[in-house]
Amino acid sequence: MTRRPDSPAATRGVLAIIPAFNEEENIALVIADLCLHEPDCDIVVVDDHSSDDTARRVLESGAGLLPLPFNLGIGGAVQTGFRYARRMGYRFAFQFDGDGQHSGEDVQQLLEPLLAGTADVVVGSRFLKGGGYQSTMLRRVGIRIFEGLNRLTSGRHLSDTTSGFRAYNAGAIDFLADNYPSDYPEVESLTQLTRAGFRIAEVPVTMRERQAGVSSISTLQSFYYMAKVSLASLVSMGKPWRR
């Protein structure tokens, strides 16, 4: 069982940030997976005002819980995790989805460039390794569009710009605690980080299908998502981002 992040025994080394909204069917298994493969990391679940038993399942699993008083969406939930990591002085943090798509087996590979000092941010890409779940056809089309958009706005190529499986050093945590986008943040945040001078690396990971429940993004919302993120990334390209 993992230590709660507020435990006096916490190392302040690595924090797992798990944003969750109505994930009562998945969250205990997600926490157990992390405990199995990363027993020394601290875990905090940011419960985005779930209407089910997500919070209770988190506490029963022994992880830390940050309950939000109202629903902020994925951006606000993850930024809450960054602000907590900064306040508590963690050296590294990584995002880990609460729906069971990510594997604890890949965490060490995600952290290695940070530990070696060769990157400030590491993105886990489902497209570098091959195999595993690679999303629906519609979403893969969107991912390719965002790949080209990211190349335009940041001047570099990343194969999986929508991946929510990412790791950060203390400098990137500090930056994103103040600047993380509030709505559909994955693509836009890469533009911000690149233009602020952070070094971004990609490593291959294996994704799984959502283990239970349904995604909060419907087909109709996917079109809105592509339009909104594209516009936001282009706006971010023109801003003078600073570390």
BALOBA-1460 file (C-alpha; in Angstrom, 3 decimals):
// residues 243
<rec num="1" residu="m" x="0.000" y="0.000" z="0.000"/>
<rec num="2" residu="t" x="1.362" y="3.432" z="-0.917"/>
<rec num="3" residu="r" x="2.155" y="6.199" z="1.536"/>
<rec num="4" residu="r" x="-0.198" y="9.120" z="1.513"/>
<rec num="5" residu="p" x="1.596" y="12.259" z="0.253"/>
<rec num="6" residu="d" x="0.938" y="14.067" z="3.563"/>
<rec num="7" residu="s" x="2.688" y="11.328" z="5.552"/>
<rec num="8" residu="p" x="5.756" y="12.423" z="7.567"/>
<rec num="9" residu="a" x="7.611" y="9.570" z="5.848"/>
<rec num="10" residu="a" x="7.037" y="10.989" z="2.359"/>
<rec num="11" residu="t" x="10.320" y="11.326" z="0.453"/>
<rec num="12" residu="r" x="9.255" y="14.332" z="-1.656"/>
<rec num="13" residu="g" x="10.921" y="12.528" z="-4.537"/>
<rec num="14" residu="v" x="8.300" y="11.442" z="-7.093"/>
<rec num="15" residu="l" x="4.584" y="12.201" z="-7.032"/>
<rec num="16" residu="a" x="1.975" y="10.447" z="-9.170"/>
<rec num="17" residu="i" x="-0.868" y="12.828" z="-10.055"/>
<rec num="18" residu="i" x="-4.071" y="11.017" z="-11.027"/>
<rec num="19" residu="p" x="-6.960" y="13.226" z="-12.212"/>
<rec num="20" residu="a" x="-10.250" y="11.373" z="-11.817"/>
<rec num="21" residu="f" x="-13.915" y="12.044" z="-12.520"/>
<rec num="22" residu="n" x="-16.444" y="9.283" z="-11.802"/>
<rec num="23" residu="e" x="-13.839" y="6.507" z="-11.918"/>
<rec num="24" residu="e" x="-15.156" y="4.335" z="-9.075"/>
<rec num="25" residu="e" x="-14.840" y="1.199" z="-11.238"/>
<rec num="26" residu="n" x="-11.226" y="1.857" z="-12.208"/>
<rec num="27" residu="i" x="-9.439" y="3.901" z="-9.572"/>
<rec num="28" residu="a" x="-8.606" y="1.157" z="-7.052"/>
<rec num="29" residu="l" x="-7.043" y="-0.983" z="-9.806"/>
<rec num="30" residu="v" x="-5.090" y="2.012" z="-11.124"/>
<rec num="31" residu="i" x="-3.678" y="2.726" z="-7.663"/>
<rec num="32" residu="a" x="-2.856" y="-0.961" z="-7.131"/>
<rec num="33" residu="d" x="-0.992" y="-1.032" z="-10.461"/>
<rec num="34" residu="l" x="1.148" y="1.930" z="-9.417"/>
<rec num="35" residu="c" x="1.799" y="0.477" z="-5.969"/>
<rec num="36" residu="l" x="2.989" y="-2.753" z="-7.576"/>
<rec num="37" residu="h" x="5.417" y="-1.162" z="-10.025"/>
<rec num="38" residu="e" x="6.356" y="2.071" z="-8.209"/>
<rec num="39" residu="p" x="6.132" y="1.310" z="-4.476"/>
<rec num="40" residu="d" x="8.357" y="4.277" z="-3.530"/>
<rec num="41" residu="c" x="6.382" y="7.013" z="-5.258"/>
<rec num="42" residu="d" x="3.659" y="8.997" z="-3.524"/>
<rec num="43" residu="i" x="0.202" y="9.021" z="-5.084"/>
<rec num="44" residu="v" x="-2.419" y="11.738" z="-5.019"/>
<rec num="45" residu="v" x="-5.774" y="11.499" z="-6.775"/>
<rec num="46" residu="v" x="-7.418" y="14.798" z="-7.701"/>
<rec num="47" residu="d" x="-11.126" y="13.992" z="-7.547"/>
<rec num="48" residu="d" x="-12.844" y="16.422" z="-9.917"/>
<rec num="49" residu="h" x="-16.075" y="16.558" z="-7.875"/>
<rec num="50" residu="s" x="-17.188" y="13.042" z="-8.827"/>
<rec num="51" residu="s" x="-20.804" y="12.071" z="-8.204"/>
<rec num="52" residu="d" x="-19.956" y="8.409" z="-7.563"/>
<rec num="53" residu="d" x="-17.764" y="6.614" z="-4.998"/>
<rec num="54" residu="t" x="-14.406" y="7.603" z="-6.516"/>
<rec num="55" residu="a" x="-13.268" y="9.460" z="-3.372"/>
<rec num="56" residu="r" x="-14.148" y="6.598" z="-1.057"/>
<rec num="57" residu="r" x="-12.332" y="4.065" z="-3.240"/>
<rec num="58" residu="v" x="-9.233" y="6.285" z="-3.220"/>
<rec num="59" residu="l" x="-9.149" y="6.517" z="0.559"/>
<rec num="60" residu="e" x="-9.734" y="2.782" z="0.907"/>
<rec num="61" residu="s" x="-6.759" y="2.195" z="-1.395"/>
<rec num="62" residu="g" x="-4.454" y="4.223" z="0.836"/>
<rec num="63" residu="a" x="-3.607" y="6.967" z="-1.684"/>
<rec num="64" residu="g" x="-3.804" y="10.697" z="-1.044"/>
<rec num="65" residu="l" x="-6.961" y="12.544" z="-2.046"/>
<rec num="66" residu="l" x="-7.450" y="16.132" z="-3.207"/>
<rec num="67" residu="p" x="-11.243" y="16.577" z="-3.517"/>
<rec num="68" residu="l" x="-12.328" y="19.560" z="-5.596"/>
<rec num="69" residu="p" x="-15.416" y="21.473" z="-4.382"/>
<rec num="70" residu="f" x="-16.797" y="21.659" z="-7.926"/>
<rec num="71" residu="n" x="-15.936" y="20.245" z="-11.351"/>
<rec num="72" residu="l" x="-12.962" y="22.026" z="-12.969"/>
<rec num="73" residu="g" x="-12.348" y="19.703" z="-15.905"/>
<rec num="74" residu="i" x="-9.132" y="17.870" z="-16.729"/>
<rec num="75" residu="g" x="-6.990" y="21.010" z="-16.953"/>
<rec num="76" residu="g" x="-8.022" y="22.339" z="-13.568"/>
<rec num="77" residu="a" x="-7.659" y="18.926" z="-11.947"/>
<rec num="78" residu="v" x="-4.129" y="18.372" z="-13.245"/>
<rec num="79" residu="q" x="-3.085" y="21.933" z="-12.394"/>
<rec num="80" residu="t" x="-4.288" y="21.318" z="-8.848"/>
<rec num="81" residu="g" x="-1.899" y="18.366" z="-8.765"/>
<rec num="82" residu="f" x="0.978" y="20.541" z="-10.033"/>
<rec num="83" residu="r" x="0.307" y="23.182" z="-7.400"/>
<rec num="84" residu="y" x="0.264" y="20.524" z="-4.709"/>
<rec num="85" residu="a" x="3.538" y="19.040" z="-6.011"/>
<rec num="86" residu="r" x="5.173" y="22.482" z="-5.988"/>
<rec num="87" residu="r" x="3.930" y="23.358" z="-2.520"/>
<rec num="88" residu="m" x="5.166" y="20.054" z="-1.124"/>
<rec num="89" residu="g" x="8.546" y="20.293" z="-2.859"/>
<rec num="90" residu="y" x="8.530" y="17.234" z="-5.090"/>
<rec num="91" residu="r" x="11.501" y="16.853" z="-7.445"/>
<rec num="92" residu="f" x="9.459" y="15.025" z="-10.088"/>
<rec num="93" residu="a" x="5.813" y="14.343" z="-10.871"/>
<rec num="94" residu="f" x="3.997" y="12.338" z="-13.476"/>
<rec num="95" residu="q" x="0.419" y="12.294" z="-14.759"/>
<rec num="96" residu="f" x="-1.343" y="8.951" z="-14.784"/>
<rec num="97" residu="d" x="-4.902" y="8.583" z="-16.050"/>
<rec num="98" residu="g" x="-7.553" y="7.252" z="-13.687"/>
<rec num="99" residu="d" x="-9.293" y="5.144" z="-16.355"/>
<rec num="100" residu="g" x="-6.766" y="2.302" z="-16.488"/>
<rec num="101" residu="q" x="-5.261" y="3.161" z="-19.885"/>
<rec num="102" residu="h" x="-1.727" y="3.643" z="-18.564"/>
<rec num="103" residu="s" x="0.550" y="0.943" z="-17.170"/>
<rec num="104" residu="g" x="2.712" y="1.255" z="-14.092"/>
<rec num="105" residu="e" x="5.329" y="-0.838" z="-15.917"/>
<rec num="106" residu="d" x="6.140" y="2.181" z="-18.108"/>
<rec num="107" residu="v" x="6.706" y="4.733" z="-15.338"/>
<rec num="108" residu="q" x="10.438" y="4.096" z="-14.897"/>
<rec num="109" residu="q" x="10.994" y="4.517" z="-18.628"/>
<rec num="110" residu="l" x="9.106" y="7.809" z="-18.441"/>
<rec num="111" residu="l" x="11.246" y="9.042" z="-15.546"/>
<rec num="112" residu="e" x="14.662" y="8.008" z="-16.904"/>
<rec num="113" residu="p" x="15.332" y="11.138" z="-19.045"/>
<rec num="114" residu="l" x="14.417" y="13.336" z="-16.060"/>
<rec num="115" residu="l" x="16.702" y="11.413" z="-13.720"/>
<rec num="116" residu="a" x="19.503" y="11.604" z="-16.293"/>
<rec num="117" residu="g" x="18.993" y="15.358" z="-16.680"/>
<rec num="118" residu="t" x="18.481" y="15.133" z="-20.443"/>
<rec num="119" residu="a" x="14.868" y="16.377" z="-20.464"/>
<rec num="120" residu="d" x="12.524" y="18.568" z="-18.422"/>
<rec num="121" residu="v" x="9.314" y="16.964" z="-19.695"/>
<rec num="122" residu="v" x="8.787" y="13.423" z="-20.990"/>
<rec num="123" residu="v" x="5.739" y="12.330" z="-22.991"/>
<rec num="124" residu="g" x="4.723" y="8.672" z="-23.194"/>
<rec num="125" residu="s" x="3.870" y="7.891" z="-26.827"/>
<rec num="126" residu="r" x="1.681" y="4.948" z="-27.842"/>
<rec num="127" residu="f" x="2.940" y="5.276" z="-31.432"/>
<rec num="128" residu="l" x="6.675" y="4.725" z="-30.898"/>
<rec num="129" residu="k" x="6.426" y="1.140" z="-29.667"/>
<rec num="130" residu="g" x="3.541" y="-0.126" z="-31.758"/>
<rec num="131" residu="g" x="0.887" y="-2.518" z="-30.496"/>
<rec num="132" residu="g" x="-1.489" y="-1.812" z="-27.649"/>
<rec num="133" residu="y" x="-4.572" y="0.356" z="-27.884"/>
<rec num="134" residu="q" x="-4.156" y="3.320" z="-30.248"/>
<rec num="135" residu="s" x="-7.605" y="4.935" z="-29.909"/>
<rec num="136" residu="t" x="-10.493" y="5.156" z="-32.372"/>
<rec num="137" residu="m" x="-10.066" y="6.093" z="-36.028"/>
<rec num="138" residu="l" x="-11.582" y="9.553" z="-35.464"/>
<rec num="139" residu="r" x="-9.245" y="10.275" z="-32.594"/>
<rec num="140" residu="r" x="-6.215" y="9.012" z="-34.507"/>
<rec num="141" residu="v" x="-7.083" y="11.480" z="-37.276"/>
<rec num="142" residu="g" x="-7.263" y="14.234" z="-34.678"/>
<rec num="143" residu="i" x="-3.925" y="13.157" z="-33.190"/>
<rec num="144" residu="r" x="-2.274" y="13.441" z="-36.605"/>
<rec num="145" residu="i" x="-3.757" y="16.904" z="-37.075"/>
<rec num="146" residu="f" x="-2.380" y="17.943" z="-33.686"/>
<rec num="147" residu="e" x="0.983" y="16.423" z="-34.581"/>
<rec num="148" residu="g" x="1.210" y="18.800" z="-37.542"/>
<rec num="149" residu="l" x="-0.108" y="21.705" z="-35.474"/>
<rec num="150" residu="n" x="2.518" y="21.099" z="-32.807"/>
<rec num="151" residu="r" x="5.238" y="21.066" z="-35.454"/>
<rec num="152" residu="l" x="3.945" y="24.445" z="-36.670"/>
<rec num="153" residu="t" x="3.634" y="26.076" z="-33.254"/>
<rec num="154" residu="s" x="6.730" y="24.633" z="-31.563"/>
<rec num="155" residu="g" x="9.038" y="23.815" z="-34.455"/>
<rec num="156" residu="r" x="9.508" y="20.187" z="-33.412"/>
<rec num="157" residu="h" x="7.919" y="16.808" z="-33.980"/>
<rec num="158" residu="l" x="6.129" y="14.800" z="-31.289"/>
<rec num="159" residu="s" x="4.199" y="11.688" z="-32.255"/>
<rec num="160" residu="d" x="1.589" y="11.635" z="-29.475"/>
<rec num="161" residu="t" x="0.663" y="15.186" z="-28.505"/>
<rec num="162" residu="t" x="-2.627" y="14.165" z="-26.844"/>
<rec num="163" residu="s" x="-1.017" y="11.662" z="-24.467"/>
<rec num="164" residu="g" x="-1.849" y="12.332" z="-20.827"/>
<rec num="165" residu="f" x="0.972" y="10.076" z="-19.629"/>
<rec num="166" residu="r" x="3.757" y="12.580" z="-18.891"/>
<rec num="167" residu="a" x="6.510" y="13.263" z="-16.393"/>
<rec num="168" residu="y" x="8.007" y="16.578" z="-15.262"/>
<rec num="169" residu="n" x="10.957" y="17.920" z="-13.304"/>
<rec num="170" residu="a" x="10.623" y="20.637" z="-10.670"/>
<rec num="171" residu="g" x="11.109" y="23.482" z="-13.158"/>
<rec num="172" residu="a" x="8.314" y="22.253" z="-15.421"/>
<rec num="173" residu="i" x="6.075" y="21.619" z="-12.402"/>
<rec num="174" residu="d" x="6.591" y="25.209" z="-11.255"/>
<rec num="175" residu="f" x="5.821" y="26.580" z="-14.734"/>
<rec num="176" residu="l" x="2.673" y="24.510" z="-15.241"/>
<rec num="177" residu="a" x="1.383" y="25.192" z="-11.737"/>
<rec num="178" residu="d" x="0.890" y="28.777" z="-12.949"/>
<rec num="179" residu="n" x="0.266" y="28.307" z="-16.683"/>
<rec num="180" residu="y" x="-1.485" y="24.988" z="-17.339"/>
<rec num="181" residu="p" x="-4.408" y="25.396" z="-19.798"/>
<rec num="182" residu="s" x="-7.832" y="24.899" z="-18.262"/>
<rec num="183" residu="d" x="-9.602" y="23.142" z="-21.138"/>
<rec num="184" residu="y" x="-8.234" y="20.177" z="-23.179"/>
<rec num="185" residu="p" x="-4.685" y="21.064" z="-22.111"/>
<rec num="186" residu="e" x="-2.418" y="18.375" z="-23.573"/>
<rec num="187" residu="v" x="-1.579" y="19.898" z="-26.970"/>
<rec num="188" residu="e" x="-1.556" y="23.539" z="-25.896"/>
<rec num="189" residu="s" x="0.711" y="22.873" z="-22.914"/>
<rec num="190" residu="l" x="3.361" y="21.398" z="-25.223"/>
<rec num="191" residu="t" x="3.386" y="24.644" z="-27.203"/>
<rec num="192" residu="q" x="3.783" y="26.624" z="-23.982"/>
<rec num="193" residu="l" x="6.569" y="24.412" z="-22.649"/>
<rec num="194" residu="t" x="8.526" y="24.392" z="-25.898"/>
<rec num="195" residu="r" x="8.332" y="28.129" z="-26.389"/>
<rec num="196" residu="a" x="9.386" y="28.680" z="-22.777"/>
<rec num="197" residu="g" x="12.563" y="26.688" z="-23.470"/>
<rec num="198" residu="f" x="11.834" y="23.391" z="-21.733"/>
<rec num="199" residu="r" x="13.417" y="20.251" z="-23.182"/>
<rec num="200" residu="i" x="10.765" y="17.709" z="-24.189"/>
<rec num="201" residu="a" x="11.444" y="14.041" z="-24.903"/>
<rec num="202" residu="e" x="9.222" y="11.138" z="-25.948"/>
<rec num="203" residu="v" x="9.494" y="7.512" z="-24.866"/>
<rec num="204" residu="p" x="7.480" y="4.506" z="-26.079"/>
<rec num="205" residu="v" x="4.688" y="3.249" z="-23.828"/>
<rec num="206" residu="t" x="1.812" y="0.834" z="-24.228"/>
<rec num="207" residu="m" x="-1.738" y="2.116" z="-23.832"/>
<rec num="208" residu="r" x="-4.743" y="0.001" z="-22.907"/>
<rec num="209" residu="e" x="-8.420" y="0.531" z="-23.587"/>
<rec num="210" residu="r" x="-10.417" y="2.227" z="-20.861"/>
<rec num="211" residu="q" x="-11.030" y="-0.546" z="-18.341"/>
<rec num="212" residu="a" x="-14.596" y="0.470" z="-17.381"/>
<rec num="213" residu="g" x="-17.012" y="3.375" z="-17.750"/>
<rec num="214" residu="v" x="-17.108" y="5.802" z="-20.668"/>
<rec num="215" residu="s" x="-14.964" y="8.701" z="-21.814"/>
<rec num="216" residu="s" x="-16.136" y="12.214" z="-20.994"/>
<rec num="217" residu="i" x="-15.486" y="13.264" z="-24.632"/>
<rec num="218" residu="s" x="-18.227" y="12.239" z="-27.048"/>
<rec num="219" residu="t" x="-17.961" y="12.174" z="-30.856"/>
<rec num="220" residu="l" x="-19.555" y="15.626" z="-31.108"/>
<rec num="221" residu="q" x="-17.250" y="16.972" z="-28.427"/>
<rec num="222" residu="s" x="-14.273" y="15.590" z="-30.352"/>
<rec num="223" residu="f" x="-14.921" y="18.056" z="-33.172"/>
<rec num="224" residu="y" x="-15.213" y="20.919" z="-30.705"/>
<rec num="225" residu="y" x="-12.039" y="19.648" z="-29.042"/>
<rec num="226" residu="m" x="-10.058" y="19.755" z="-32.300"/>
<rec num="227" residu="a" x="-11.251" y="23.258" z="-33.160"/>
<rec num="228" residu="k" x="-10.728" y="24.679" z="-29.675"/>
<rec num="229" residu="v" x="-7.272" y="23.153" z="-29.180"/>
<rec num="230" residu="s" x="-6.098" y="24.273" z="-32.619"/>
<rec num="231" residu="l" x="-7.127" y="27.859" z="-31.948"/>
<rec num="232" residu="a" x="-5.695" y="27.873" z="-28.420"/>
<rec num="233" residu="s" x="-2.347" y="26.494" z="-29.620"/>
<rec num="234" residu="l" x="-2.090" y="29.152" z="-32.333"/>
<rec num="235" residu="v" x="-2.820" y="31.859" z="-29.753"/>
<rec num="236" residu="s" x="-0.209" y="30.385" z="-27.406"/>
<rec num="237" residu="m" x="2.332" y="30.483" z="-30.213"/>
<rec num="238" residu="g" x="2.170" y="34.279" z="-30.182"/>
<rec num="239" residu="k" x="2.629" y="34.702" z="-26.438"/>
<rec num="240" residu="p" x="6.045" y="35.442" z="-24.863"/>
<rec num="241" residu="w" x="6.247" y="32.438" z="-22.529"/>
<rec num="242" residu="r" x="8.941" y="32.648" z="-19.845"/>
<rec num="243" residu="r" x="10.207" y="30.112" z="-17.339"/>
